[in-house]
């Protein structure tokens, strides 16, 4: 075991994970800064426990400009009663709290992307310290993990709940049963194109049942997308046996992201013209967007084409793109 692994986390919780009842508190991370020499980052946390049973770790705000998860989890933290559950629910509505209050994807303190910072370091940057606490303290407590995401300011998604294809097929089946119970309008067998350092990967490598979402985007939430999140998290807790009763199942359409052909990227900067809207069917080779060069009229746009047959399930959100930006994501119907 390395010296870093032996070093305790600097984060001090103000809640007791073993105590029955409802506790609202903080993960307090010391952070000395210009306007507060002995200051702290105070990450809100709620722990609800009632006897023995499974533990659900529910998180949002992994990226600070994604809002359906925080809405659903701040609401759940104030409304879920200990007598409603069997087991334990740990709720962290805004994991990367500095990014959340700044409305940015990454931390304004260290520019850290929390979802690329695992396993973290107890002696690293603020973002690495948060990742380390989840890696060594919170994930080991969990049986199931739900991490809410949406598109933030730069992407817009069809609303879906998702799990990954993993080598452990028992674990995979349990994850997809929770996806089914979440009952979003779409359910996804999801492929990650950049899995190194992800919270997802950390949880799955520990053998945890991991579920995630993409529930919209554009740096905001809607009544529909927030409602999907609020209903879905309670459905998942019912399916996990933590809340009594059956999930409120509605129709979901299953999608699959089988390989890298699901993604299309911009090869130059410019003004984007969408040629296909979310949820529409596309054919391989079809033009799904055009990118007009900036600064001069009379120039032809470059075409972005689908690399597979399927459905457009995500798109670039702002009107301007840069080379390398993800422009479109496709999925196949299952």
Secondary structure, 3 states (H helix, E strand, C coil): CCHHHHCCCCCEECCCCCCCEEEEEEEEEECCECCECCCEEEEEEEEEEECCCCEEEEECCCCCCCCHHHHHHHHHHHHCCHHHECEEEEEECCCCHHHHHHCCCCCCCCCCCHHHCCCCCCCCCHHHHHHHHHHHHHHHHCCEEEECCCCCCCEEECCEEEEECCCCHHHHHHHHHHHHHHCCCEEEEECCCCCCCCHHHHHHHCCCEEEEEECCECCCCCHHHHHHHHHHHHHHHHHCCCECCCCCCCCCEEEECCCHHHEEECCCCEEEEECCCCCCEECCCCEEEEEECCCCCCCCCEEEECCCCEEEEEEECCCEECCCCEEEEEEEEC
